């Protein structure tokens, strides 16, 4: 790693050239699509970009917040109904908005926070919450 003039680390490209992505869209398998849609749309504040249907049944959605996408899909239960979700996994979401305002809006819309906004030792502020399936989210200010 090298360091840019602003003190942030910059990864060196390998030869042959390393992978370059313009975005990443995580996809979560959820137990109750309607509950997850309501949580991410009505509580967290995502908008619905697309709904995916098959034979008239909504089976998934593309959720959009700024330039970020989160995909959710209804579990088909092929691996069992008692399969735990969200273990060992956390989504880190970064915003240019005031984190305290985002947290307050989520609480005003009925959401509960796992941790209140706080300053982080590495800079920025963040708070955490858990979705209906146990997936953990941390929303942070830009660092």
N, C-alpha and C positions, 0 to 999 in steps of 0.2 A: 504494500500500500504506500502511496505517496500522500503528501499533504498539500491541499490547495492553499492559496493565500489567506483564505478566511479561517483556516485551522481545521477544516473538515477533512476526513479521510477520503481519498479517491482511489478506487481499485484500478490496478494496471490491467490492461488488456493482454490476454495471452496470445501466443501465436501457435497455431492458426487462430484467427479472431474468435473471441469468446461470444457466447450468445448475447444478443441485445433484444430486449423486449420493449414494447411500447405500453403494455398494460398487463395486468394479471387479474383474473376474475375467479376468486374462490367459489366453489360450489358446495353447499351444505345439503345433506339429506336430512329431511325433517319428518317428525312423526305426525304432525298435524299442519298441513299446508295453510289452512285458513288462519290458524292461530299464529303461525310464523309470519304470514303476510300482514296480519293486523299488527303484530309487534314491530316489524321492521318499517312498515309504512306509517302506521298511526302513532306509534310511540317514539321510535328512533328518528323518523323523519325522512326515510328513503321515499322515492317515487317509484312507481311501477313502470318500467320501460316496456316490458312485454310479458304476456302470460302465455304459457305453452299448454295447449289442450290436445287431448286425444279422445276421440269419440264423445265430444261434448264435455269431458271432465278436465278441469284445470289440474295439471300435474306438476307445474313448475312456474317459476317467474324469474325475470331479470330485474333486479332492484338497482336503482341508480341514485347516487348521491354525488353531486358535482361531476367529476370525470371518472369516479370509481363505480364499479359494478360488483354486485354480489348476487350469485345465482342460488336459488333454493329449489329443491325438488322433493316431491312427496315420496317417502320411503315406500317401497313395494312389499316390505316385510319378508322378502325372500330369505333374509339372514336371521329372522326371528323378531318378534315384537319386543323382547326384553333386551335387545342390543343397546348398550349404552352409547350415547352420542356426546361429543364435546370433550371427551377425556384427552388430556395432553395436547390440547389445541386452543389457541387464542388468536383472534383477529385483532391486529393493531390498525386503527383507522386514524389518519391524520387530517386535521382541518386547519384552515386559516381563520376560522371563526373563534370567538372567545369561548374557551372550554367551559367556563362557569355558566355562561348563557346557554350553551348547548345542554349541559347537565340540568339546569333549571327547567328548560323547555321539556326535556324528557320526563322529568318528575311531574311537571304540570299536566302532561298528557297521560299520566297514570303509570309511568315506568318507575322501577326502583333501581337504585344504584348499588352495586356491590361495594364500591368505595367512592367517596366524595372527591371532587377535584382537589388536587394537591400538586405542589411543586415537585418536580422530579430531580434527583441529584445530577442527571446528565443534561438538564435544561428542559424547559417547557413545563406544561401542566397536563395532567391527565386524570381520568376517572375510569372506573370499570363497571360493567354490568354483565348479566347473564341472560341469554335468550331462553325461550320456552323449552328448548331441547338440551340446555346445559352448555351451549357454545358460549365461550367467554369473549367479550369485546372490551378493548381498551381504546378510548377515544382521547387523542392527545393533540395539543397545539403543535404547530410546526416547530421543529427544533433547528 
